[in-house]
Amino acid sequence: MANLIYGPSYISLDYALQLHGLTPERVETVTSVTLGRPKAFSTPVGNFLYRTIKFAAYADGVDLVVKNKNSYLLALPEKSLVDKLQSDRGISIRSQKTIEHYLLESLHIELSDLAQLDSRKILRYSKAYRSQMAALLAGFIFRLQNKTTGRTDERSS
């Protein structure tokens, strides 16, 4: 329903992070990103919140989900996290330490869940956003995976 209420849009941010099992909190409002102006709608079926995203960052990392004869657009876990990072107002992330604090303390994401994410996708999204914070996120995920697997080489693929 979120994609139909206001578009173009896809489900992302807090609601998608919950759907992907990354955050433990129950999210009541369906959160989406759009190319249009930020909006909020309260309907009999629920609340819907839309944040604006840059055109260059819009299409990559979005899947069409078909469930019970209904379909909707949903950000991949990595894209949801980058969208969340970009949409959070007032955060200042300038180091690996601050990105770790944001992920663990503010979003309550487990390290084991973060280690499952694809750092190459996050790096690609950071380039579309032209975001140093998202690039730091990609580096943090990459280092976390290397620490977990014991790898020390750089990715070549």
N, CA, C and O atoms as a DFTB+ gen file, in Angstrom:
628 C
 N C O
     1  1       0.804      -1.187       0.000
     2  2       0.000       0.000       0.000
     3  2       0.861       1.270       0.000
     4  3       0.473       2.283      -0.582
     5  1       2.023       1.215       0.650
     6  2       2.889       2.389       0.754
     7  2       3.295       2.915      -0.616
     8  3       3.335       4.126      -0.834
     9  1       3.600       1.997      -1.546
    10  2       4.004       2.421      -2.885
    11  2       2.860       3.069      -3.646
    12  3       3.101       3.874      -4.545
    13  1       1.620       2.737      -3.306
    14  2       0.455       3.294      -3.996
    15  2       0.016       4.645      -3.428
    16  3      -0.497       5.491      -4.161
    17  1       0.213       4.844      -2.142
    18  2      -0.229       6.083      -1.497
    19  2       0.541       7.289      -2.028
    20  3      -0.033       8.351      -2.270
    21  1       1.849       7.109      -2.203
    22  2       2.675       8.228      -2.641
    23  2       3.848       7.668      -3.426
    24  3       4.551       6.783      -2.938
    25  1       4.064       8.157      -4.608
    26  2       5.142       7.619      -5.418
    27  2       5.754       8.662      -6.319
    28  3       5.258       9.782      -6.434
    29  1       6.832       8.278      -6.952
    30  2       7.456       6.960      -6.818
    31  2       8.082       6.795      -5.429
    32  3       8.622       7.742      -4.856
    33  1       7.996       5.593      -4.917
    34  2       8.559       5.317      -3.599
    35  2       8.831       3.831      -3.442
    36  3       8.300       3.001      -4.180
    37  1       9.665       3.516      -2.469
    38  2       9.880       2.120      -2.061
    39  2      10.044       2.099      -0.544
    40  3      10.482       3.080       0.054
    41  1       9.691       0.984       0.064
    42  2       9.796       0.815       1.515
    43  2      11.272       0.688       1.883
    44  3      12.014      -0.078       1.268
    45  1      11.681       1.443       2.888
    46  2      13.073       1.457       3.325
    47  2      13.135       1.932       4.775
    48  3      12.150       1.858       5.510
    49  1      14.297       2.415       5.168
    50  2      14.500       3.012       6.486
    51  2      14.122       2.049       7.617
    52  3      14.391       0.852       7.518
    53  1      13.511       2.551       8.675
    54  2      13.223       1.750       9.872
    55  2      12.342       0.532       9.586
    56  3      12.599      -0.561      10.090
    57  1      11.304       0.731       8.773
    58  2      10.367      -0.358       8.524
    59  2      11.054      -1.502       7.779
    60  3      10.854      -2.671       8.109
    61  1      11.857      -1.168       6.783
    62  2      12.571      -2.206       6.033
    63  2      13.628      -2.888       6.900
    64  3      13.818      -4.101       6.804
    65  1      14.314      -2.125       7.741
    66  2      15.300      -2.733       8.641
    67  2      14.629      -3.757       9.556
    68  3      15.201      -4.807       9.847
    69  1      13.420      -3.447      10.005
    70  2      12.662      -4.398      10.814
    71  2      12.258      -5.617       9.979
    72  3      12.410      -6.751      10.434
    73  1      11.748      -5.397       8.766
    74  2      11.351      -6.515       7.900
    75  2      12.516      -7.461       7.619
    76  3      12.335      -8.676       7.539
    77  1      13.710      -6.893       7.469
    78  2      14.900      -7.705       7.190
    79  2      15.493      -8.331       8.451
    80  3      16.481      -9.061       8.371
    81  1      14.903      -8.054       9.608
    82  2      15.370      -8.637      10.859
    83  2      16.630      -8.002      11.410
    84  3      17.313      -8.607      12.236
    85  1      16.951      -6.800      10.971
    86  2      18.168      -6.147      11.461
    87  2      17.949      -5.405      12.770
    88  3      18.858      -5.352      13.599
    89  1      16.779      -4.835      12.977
    90  2      16.513      -4.119      14.224
    91  2      15.438      -4.854      15.013
    92  3      14.485      -5.372      14.431
    93  1      15.584      -4.900      16.322
    94  2      14.631      -5.642      17.146
    95  2      13.341      -4.881      17.449
    96  3      12.337      -5.488      17.823
    97  1      13.362      -3.557      17.288
    98  2      12.190      -2.752      17.644
    99  2      11.046      -2.976      16.661
   100  3      11.252      -3.164      15.462
   101  1       9.845      -2.949      17.207
   102  2       8.647      -3.018      16.370
   103  2       8.396      -1.621      15.806
   104  3       8.336      -0.642      16.551
   105  1       8.252      -1.541      14.499
   106  2       8.042      -0.263      13.832
   107  2       6.598      -0.209      13.354
   108  3       6.176      -1.032      12.542
   109  1       5.857       0.741      13.846
   110  2       4.440       0.883      13.521
   111  2       4.198       1.647      12.221
   112  3       3.270       1.327      11.479
   113  1       5.017       2.644      11.942
   114  2       4.845       3.473      10.753
   115  2       5.620       2.865       9.590
   116  3       6.794       2.523       9.736
   117  1       4.974       2.732       8.446
   118  2       5.648       2.238       7.251
   119  2       6.490       3.389       6.705
   120  3       5.962       4.437       6.333
   121  1       7.802       3.182       6.662
   122  2       8.716       4.222       6.215
   123  2       9.196       3.921       4.807
   124  3       9.545       2.786       4.484
   125  1       9.209       4.944       3.982
   126  2       9.610       4.797       2.584
   127  2      10.471       5.977       2.173
   128  3      10.537       6.992       2.866
   129  1      11.132       5.824       1.028
   130  2      11.831       6.949       0.422
   131  2      11.174       7.239      -0.917
   132  3      10.583       6.361      -1.546
   133  1      11.295       8.493      -1.336
   134  2      10.640       8.952      -2.550
   135  2      11.513       9.985      -3.245
   136  3      12.430      10.547      -2.645
   137  1      11.221      10.225      -4.504
   138  2      11.872      11.312      -5.226
   139  2      11.132      12.623      -5.006
   140  3      11.656      13.699      -5.297
   141  1       9.903      12.524      -4.487
   142  2       9.088      13.709      -4.238
   143  2       9.418      14.354      -2.904
   144  3      10.422      14.043      -2.262
   145  1       8.544      15.257      -2.515
   146  2       8.713      15.951      -1.230
   147  2       8.430      14.996      -0.070
   148  3       7.659      14.048      -0.218
   149  1       9.050      15.244       1.079
   150  2       8.738      14.430       2.262
   151  2       7.265      14.606       2.632
   152  3       6.730      15.713       2.580
   153  1       6.619      13.502       3.005
   154  2       5.203      13.554       3.367
   155  2       4.922      12.527       4.448
   156  3       5.700      11.599       4.670
   157  1       3.792      12.714       5.112
   158  2       3.292      11.756       6.101
   159  2       1.795      11.623       5.891
   160  3       1.100      12.612       5.658
   161  1       1.298      10.379       5.977
   162  2      -0.125      10.111       5.818
   163  2      -0.593       9.219       6.960
   164  3       0.092       8.271       7.344
   165  1      -1.753       9.530       7.489
   166  2      -2.389       8.687       8.486
   167  2      -3.675       8.170       7.855
   168  3      -4.555       8.952       7.495
   169  1      -3.783       6.851       7.721
   170  2      -4.948       6.234       7.076
   171  2      -5.562       5.200       8.015
   172  3      -4.960       4.861       9.034
   173  1      -6.736       4.700       7.690
   174  2      -7.334       3.647       8.515
   175  2      -6.496       2.364       8.587
   176  3      -6.620       1.595       9.540
   177  1      -5.640       2.132       7.576
   178  2      -4.807       0.922       7.599
   179  2      -3.434       1.143       8.215
   180  3      -2.687       0.185       8.413
   181  1      -3.089       2.392       8.523
   182  2      -1.806       2.651       9.164
   183  2      -1.218       4.005       8.819
   184  3      -1.805       4.800       8.086
   185  1      -0.040       4.238       9.373
   186  2       0.676       5.486       9.143
   187  2       1.814       5.248       8.155
   188  3       2.467       4.205       8.175
   189  1       2.036       6.240       7.288
   190  2       3.038       6.132       6.243
   191  2       3.878       7.405       6.230
   192  3       3.343       8.514       6.214
   193  1       5.207       7.232       6.238
   194  2       6.132       8.351       6.255
   195  2       7.074       8.222       5.061
   196  3       7.583       7.136       4.784
   197  1       7.307       9.322       4.357
   198  2       8.143       9.329       3.156
   199  2       9.244      10.372       3.316
   200  3       8.974      11.522       3.662
   201  1      10.481       9.965       3.064
   202  2      11.639      10.850       3.088
   203  2      12.167      10.975       1.657
   204  3      12.061      10.043       0.860
   205  1      12.727      12.121       1.353
   206  2      13.267      12.365       0.021
   207  2      14.646      11.740      -0.131
   208  3      15.442      11.722       0.808
   209  1      14.914      11.233      -1.320
   210  2      16.200      10.631      -1.654
   211  2      16.704      11.263      -2.945
   212  3      15.906      11.717      -3.766
   213  1      18.016      11.297      -3.132
   214  2      18.607      11.820      -4.361
   215  2      18.255      10.904      -5.539
   216  3      18.198       9.684      -5.393
   217  1      18.024      11.503      -6.690
   218  2      17.678      10.747      -7.886
   219  2      18.734       9.688      -8.215
   220  3      18.392       8.553      -8.546
   221  1      20.004      10.055      -8.124
   222  2      21.096       9.137      -8.464
   223  2      21.132       7.905      -7.558
   224  3      21.648       6.858      -7.950
   225  1      20.588       8.030      -6.353
   226  2      20.628       6.929      -5.379
   227  2      19.333       6.121      -5.345
   228  3      19.221       5.176      -4.565
   229  1      18.367       6.472      -6.166
   230  2      17.023       5.906      -6.022
   231  2      16.900       4.435      -6.443
   232  3      16.496       3.609      -5.624
   233  1      17.228       4.088      -7.662
   234  2      16.834       2.789      -8.224
   235  2      17.666       1.586      -7.783
   236  3      17.133       0.482      -7.681
   237  1      18.932       1.772      -7.525
   238  2      19.810       0.653      -7.204
   239  2      19.505       0.116      -5.807
   240  3      19.373       0.887      -4.856
   241  1      19.392      -1.215      -5.684
   242  2      19.204      -1.838      -4.373
   243  2      17.762      -2.006      -3.948
   244  3      17.469      -2.105      -2.757
   245  1      16.849      -2.040      -4.925
   246  2      15.425      -2.171      -4.629
   247  2      14.895      -3.430      -5.314
   248  3      15.180      -3.670      -6.487
   249  1      14.127      -4.226      -4.584
   250  2      13.523      -5.458      -5.109
   251  2      12.016      -5.325      -5.201
   252  3      11.395      -4.604      -4.419
   253  1      11.439      -6.018      -6.153
   254  2       9.989      -6.165      -6.233
   255  2       9.631      -7.415      -5.445
   256  3      10.073      -8.513      -5.782
   257  1       8.837      -7.251      -4.405
   258  2       8.416      -8.370      -3.551
   259  2       6.968      -8.698      -3.884
   260  3       6.114      -7.812      -3.922
   261  1       6.698      -9.985      -4.126
   262  2       5.335     -10.435      -4.395
   263  2       4.918     -11.336      -3.245
   264  3       5.568     -12.342      -2.958
   265  1       3.808     -10.955      -2.582
   266  2       3.345     -11.699      -1.419
   267  2       1.816     -11.685      -1.405
   268  3       1.204     -10.617      -1.440
   269  1       1.210     -12.848      -1.356
   270  2      -0.246     -12.968      -1.317
   271  2      -0.933     -12.179      -2.436
   272  3      -1.894     -11.448      -2.195
   273  1      -0.431     -12.338      -3.645
   274  2      -0.968     -11.661      -4.838
   275  2      -0.806     -10.146      -4.806
   276  3      -1.348      -9.450      -5.665
   277  1      -0.074      -9.631      -3.833
   278  2       0.243      -8.205      -3.768
   279  2       1.725      -8.033      -4.046
   280  3       2.524      -8.931      -3.777
   281  1       2.083      -6.901      -4.575
   282  2       3.502      -6.637      -4.811
   283  2       3.851      -5.240      -4.310
   284  3       3.013      -4.338      -4.287
   285  1       5.098      -5.090      -3.914
   286  2       5.583      -3.799      -3.446
   287  2       7.092      -3.728      -3.644
   288  3       7.766      -4.750      -3.775
   289  1       7.604      -2.510      -3.663
   290  2       9.034      -2.281      -3.796
   291  2       9.648      -2.158      -2.408
   292  3       9.146      -1.422      -1.558
   293  1      10.751      -2.895      -2.186
   294  2      11.407      -2.946      -0.885
   295  2      12.913      -2.828      -1.073
   296  3      13.494      -3.518      -1.911
   297  1      13.538      -1.964      -0.303
   298  2      14.994      -1.819      -0.330
   299  2      15.649      -3.079       0.232
   300  3      15.147      -3.681       1.181
   301  1      16.773      -3.469      -0.364
   302  2      17.588      -4.549       0.186
   303  2      18.098      -4.124       1.561
   304  3      18.079      -2.933       1.875
   305  1      18.548      -5.058       2.381
   306  2      19.018      -4.684       3.723
   307  2      20.109      -3.609       3.698
   308  3      20.065      -2.653       4.472
   309  1      21.080      -3.774       2.809
   310  2      22.176      -2.808       2.721
   311  2      21.659      -1.425       2.316
   312  3      22.075      -0.411       2.877
   313  1      20.760      -1.396       1.350
   314  2      20.201      -0.126       0.881
   315  2      19.365       0.529       1.982
   316  3      19.428       1.745       2.167
   317  1      18.588      -0.266       2.709
   318  2      17.793       0.257       3.820
   319  2      18.673       0.932       4.858
   320  3      18.333       1.989       5.389
   321  1      19.806       0.307       5.140
   322  2      20.717       0.856       6.141
   323  2      21.361       2.159       5.654
   324  3      21.485       3.117       6.416
   325  1      21.764       2.188       4.394
   326  2      22.344       3.421       3.849
   327  2      21.289       4.520       3.793
   328  3      21.575       5.669       4.131
   329  1      20.075       4.181       3.369
   330  2      18.989       5.173       3.360
   331  2      18.752       5.727       4.758
   332  3      18.556       6.931       4.924
   333  1      18.768       4.860       5.760
   334  2      18.562       5.277       7.151
   335  2      19.680       6.212       7.597
   336  3      19.427       7.257       8.198
   337  1      20.891       5.836       7.305
   338  2      22.046       6.653       7.659
   339  2      21.931       8.045       7.029
   340  3      22.206       9.053       7.681
   341  1      21.527       8.091       5.775
   342  2      21.418       9.364       5.063
   343  2      20.236      10.208       5.539
   344  3      20.284      11.437       5.478
   345  1      19.194       9.560       6.005
   346  2      17.983      10.307       6.373
   347  2      17.971      10.773       7.823
   348  3      17.200      11.665       8.178
   349  1      18.821      10.176       8.671
   350  2      18.857      10.578      10.079
   351  2      19.432      11.977      10.206
   352  3      20.577      12.234       9.833
   353  1      18.632      12.859      10.730
   354  2      19.044      14.255      10.899
   355  2      19.862      14.402      12.182
   356  3      19.553      13.793      13.206
   357  1      20.875      15.192      12.107
   358  2      21.618      15.522      13.309
   359  2      22.675      14.526      13.739
   360  3      23.307      14.724      14.776
   361  1      22.894      13.455      12.977
   362  2      23.959      12.539      13.368
   363  2      25.265      13.022      12.742
   364  3      25.275      13.587      11.648
   365  1      26.345      12.793      13.445
   366  2      27.658      13.181      12.950
   367  2      28.553      11.956      13.008
   368  3      29.014      11.554      14.076
   369  1      28.788      11.375      11.853
   370  2      29.622      10.180      11.788
   371  2      30.866      10.534      10.998
   372  3      30.807      10.858       9.812
   373  1      32.006      10.464      11.694
   374  2      33.268      10.849      11.058
   375  2      34.358       9.789      11.232
   376  3      35.486       9.977      10.777
   377  1      34.020       8.674      11.890
   378  2      35.034       7.647      12.140
   379  2      34.373       6.278      12.267
   380  3      33.152       6.161      12.367
   381  1      35.218       5.245      12.261
   382  2      34.735       3.884      12.457
   383  2      34.092       3.730      13.840
   384  3      33.119       2.995      14.006
   385  1      34.648       4.427      14.814
   386  2      34.119       4.357      16.177
   387  2      32.697       4.926      16.239
   388  3      31.823       4.337      16.875
   389  1      32.462       6.069      15.580
   390  2      31.128       6.669      15.630
   391  2      30.119       5.878      14.799
   392  3      28.939       5.838      15.148
   393  1      30.558       5.247      13.707
   394  2      29.617       4.422      12.932
   395  2      29.249       3.183      13.742
   396  3      28.096       2.750      13.719
   397  1      30.211       2.611      14.455
   398  2      29.929       1.450      15.305
   399  2      28.939       1.820      16.412
   400  3      27.997       1.075      16.680
   401  1      29.152       2.943      17.036
   402  2      28.253       3.393      18.097
   403  2      26.842       3.600      17.545
   404  3      25.868       3.167      18.161
   405  1      26.724       4.250      16.405
   406  2      25.422       4.492      15.768
   407  2      24.693       3.167      15.488
   408  3      23.511       3.028      15.802
   409  1      25.391       2.218      14.907
   410  2      24.771       0.937      14.540
   411  2      24.348       0.129      15.763
   412  3      23.238      -0.403      15.808
   413  1      25.230       0.038      16.749
   414  2      24.969      -0.807      17.915
   415  2      24.079      -0.136      18.953
   416  3      23.179      -0.773      19.501
   417  1      24.318       1.139      19.226
   418  2      23.597       1.821      20.297
   419  2      22.321       2.520      19.827
   420  3      21.306       2.476      20.522
   421  1      22.357       3.155      18.674
   422  2      21.177       3.879      18.204
   423  2      20.191       2.967      17.461
   424  3      18.981       3.035      17.677
   425  1      20.732       2.117      16.586
   426  2      19.859       1.240      15.802
   427  2      19.687      -0.148      16.417
   428  3      18.788      -0.889      16.020
   429  1      20.525      -0.503      17.366
   430  2      20.466      -1.804      18.052
   431  2      20.627      -2.982      17.108
   432  3      19.940      -3.994      17.247
   433  1      21.527      -2.854      16.154
   434  2      21.809      -3.941      15.211
   435  2      22.938      -4.784      15.787
   436  3      23.922      -4.252      16.300
   437  1      22.793      -6.079      15.700
   438  2      23.795      -7.011      16.223
   439  2      24.985      -7.100      15.260
   440  3      24.815      -7.027      14.043
   441  1      26.192      -7.260      15.822
   442  2      27.390      -7.399      14.995
   443  2      27.276      -8.583      14.039
   444  3      27.715      -8.501      12.892
   445  1      26.688      -9.680      14.508
   446  2      26.552     -10.863      13.650
   447  2      25.658     -10.583      12.443
   448  3      25.892     -11.129      11.364
   449  1      24.641      -9.741      12.610
   450  2      23.779      -9.363      11.487
   451  2      24.517      -8.430      10.533
   452  3      24.376      -8.544       9.315
   453  1      25.291      -7.521      11.076
   454  2      26.068      -6.608      10.238
   455  2      27.088      -7.359       9.402
   456  3      27.354      -6.989       8.258
   457  1      27.665      -8.420       9.976
   458  2      28.671      -9.210       9.254
   459  2      28.093      -9.936       8.047
   460  3      28.841     -10.367       7.170
   461  1      26.784     -10.076       7.990
   462  2      26.125     -10.750       6.874
   463  2      25.873      -9.813       5.680
   464  3      25.524     -10.273       4.593
   465  1      26.048      -8.518       5.884
   466  2      25.771      -7.546       4.823
   467  2      26.902      -7.526       3.798
   468  3      28.024      -7.936       4.092
   469  1      26.599      -7.050       2.603
   470  2      27.562      -6.987       1.508
   471  2      28.184      -5.589       1.462
   472  3      27.532      -4.627       1.058
   473  1      29.429      -5.486       1.873
   474  2      30.101      -4.181       1.924
   475  2      30.275      -3.578       0.533
   476  3      30.331      -2.356       0.396
   477  1      30.361      -4.419      -0.504
   478  2      30.498      -3.891      -1.881
   479  2      29.238      -3.165      -2.314
   480  3      29.312      -2.137      -2.988
   481  1      28.078      -3.694      -1.933
   482  2      26.824      -3.005      -2.246
   483  2      26.766      -1.662      -1.521
   484  3      26.379      -0.650      -2.106
   485  1      27.149      -1.659      -0.254
   486  2      27.114      -0.429       0.532
   487  2      28.054       0.612      -0.079
   488  3      27.716       1.794      -0.145
   489  1      29.220       0.177      -0.519
   490  2      30.159       1.100      -1.163
   491  2      29.564       1.665      -2.452
   492  3      29.718       2.851      -2.742
   493  1      28.890       0.823      -3.219
   494  2      28.229       1.288      -4.453
   495  2      27.155       2.328      -4.136
   496  3      27.054       3.340      -4.829
   497  1      26.355       2.087      -3.098
   498  2      25.317       3.043      -2.708
   499  2      25.948       4.338      -2.204
   500  3      25.416       5.422      -2.444
   501  1      27.085       4.230      -1.502
   502  2      27.751       5.436      -0.983
   503  2      28.200       6.328      -2.133
   504  3      28.179       7.553      -2.016
   505  1      28.602       5.724      -3.234
   506  2      29.012       6.510      -4.402
   507  2      27.809       7.201      -5.031
   508  3      27.909       8.356      -5.447
   509  1      26.672       6.510      -5.106
   510  2      25.465       7.124      -5.661
   511  2      24.998       8.289      -4.793
   512  3      24.535       9.306      -5.308
   513  1      25.121       8.138      -3.493
   514  2      24.747       9.197      -2.555
   515  2      25.835      10.277      -2.436
   516  3      25.581      11.385      -1.963
   517  1      27.049       9.925      -2.875
   518  2      28.217      10.779      -2.636
   519  2      28.359      11.040      -1.142
   520  3      28.481      12.178      -0.689
   521  1      28.338       9.934      -0.393
   522  2      28.278      10.016       1.062
   523  2      29.510       9.418       1.727
   524  3      29.803       8.232       1.570
   525  1      30.226      10.256       2.471
   526  2      31.359       9.786       3.254
   527  2      30.890       8.888       4.405
   528  3      31.581       7.934       4.764
   529  1      29.724       9.185       4.982
   530  2      29.204       8.350       6.078
   531  2      28.929       6.934       5.578
   532  3      29.273       5.965       6.255
   533  1      28.319       6.802       4.412
   534  2      28.033       5.472       3.863
   535  2      29.322       4.752       3.490
   536  3      29.404       3.532       3.628
   537  1      30.331       5.485       3.019
   538  2      31.633       4.878       2.729
   539  2      32.267       4.353       4.017
   540  3      32.870       3.280       4.018
   541  1      32.131       5.109       5.119
   542  2      32.617       4.629       6.410
   543  2      31.878       3.366       6.838
   544  3      32.477       2.451       7.403
   545  1      30.583       3.318       6.568
   546  2      29.788       2.126       6.870
   547  2      30.319       0.928       6.088
   548  3      30.484      -0.156       6.647
   549  1      30.587       1.120       4.798
   550  2      31.124       0.025       3.972
   551  2      32.455      -0.455       4.539
   552  3      32.695      -1.659       4.629
   553  1      33.315       0.474       4.918
   554  2      34.600       0.101       5.504
   555  2      34.449      -0.640       6.813
   556  3      35.173      -1.601       7.072
   557  1      33.517      -0.205       7.640
   558  2      33.267      -0.867       8.922
   559  2      32.797      -2.307       8.699
   560  3      33.285      -3.229       9.353
   561  1      31.851      -2.499       7.779
   562  2      31.339      -3.847       7.476
   563  2      32.467      -4.718       6.926
   564  3      32.604      -5.876       7.319
   565  1      33.266      -4.171       6.029
   566  2      34.389      -4.918       5.458
   567  2      35.363      -5.361       6.547
   568  3      35.775      -6.520       6.577
   569  1      35.733      -4.442       7.442
   570  2      36.654      -4.788       8.533
   571  2      36.037      -5.814       9.485
   572  3      36.723      -6.723       9.953
   573  1      34.754      -5.667       9.768
   574  2      34.052      -6.611      10.631
   575  2      34.078      -8.015      10.025
   576  3      34.321      -8.991      10.734
   577  1      33.833      -8.117       8.743
   578  2      33.848      -9.421       8.075
   579  2      35.247     -10.019       8.069
   580  3      35.408     -11.225       8.257
   581  1      36.254      -9.189       7.855
   582  2      37.632      -9.682       7.860
   583  2      38.055     -10.142       9.243
   584  3      38.793     -11.117       9.381
   585  1      37.586      -9.435      10.274
   586  2      37.882      -9.828      11.652
   587  2      37.217     -11.172      11.960
   588  3      37.798     -12.025      12.631
   589  1      35.981     -11.346      11.454
   590  2      35.229     -12.575      11.692
   591  2      35.851     -13.761      10.967
   592  3      35.924     -14.861      11.516
   593  1      36.304     -13.537       9.720
   594  2      36.835     -14.637       8.919
   595  2      38.337     -14.788       9.051
   596  3      38.901     -15.805       8.648
   597  1      39.004     -13.754       9.628
   598  2      40.447     -13.800       9.753
   599  2      41.173     -13.343       8.506
   600  3      42.400     -13.417       8.444
   601  1      40.431     -12.866       7.500
   602  2      41.037     -12.375       6.260
   603  2      41.682     -11.016       6.507
   604  3      41.196     -10.203       7.293
   605  1      42.789     -10.800       5.812
   606  2      43.436      -9.499       5.884
   607  2      43.646      -8.875       4.509
   608  3      44.082      -7.729       4.408
   609  1      43.337      -9.624       3.449
   610  2      43.533      -9.091       2.094
   611  2      42.393      -8.183       1.678
   612  3      41.295      -8.265       2.228
   613  1      42.647      -7.323       0.716
   614  2      41.602      -6.445       0.179
   615  2      40.760      -7.228      -0.810
   616  3      41.246      -8.151      -1.464
   617  1      39.515      -6.857      -0.912
   618  2      38.622      -7.497      -1.875
   619  2      39.028      -7.087      -3.279
   620  3      39.326      -5.921      -3.534
   621  1      39.038      -8.038      -4.172
   622  2      39.387      -7.736      -5.553
   623  2      38.205      -7.867      -6.472
   624  3      38.294      -7.508      -7.646
   625  1      37.097      -8.370      -5.970
   626  2      35.929      -8.514      -6.849
   627  2      34.844      -7.533      -6.498
   628  3      33.793      -7.518      -7.138
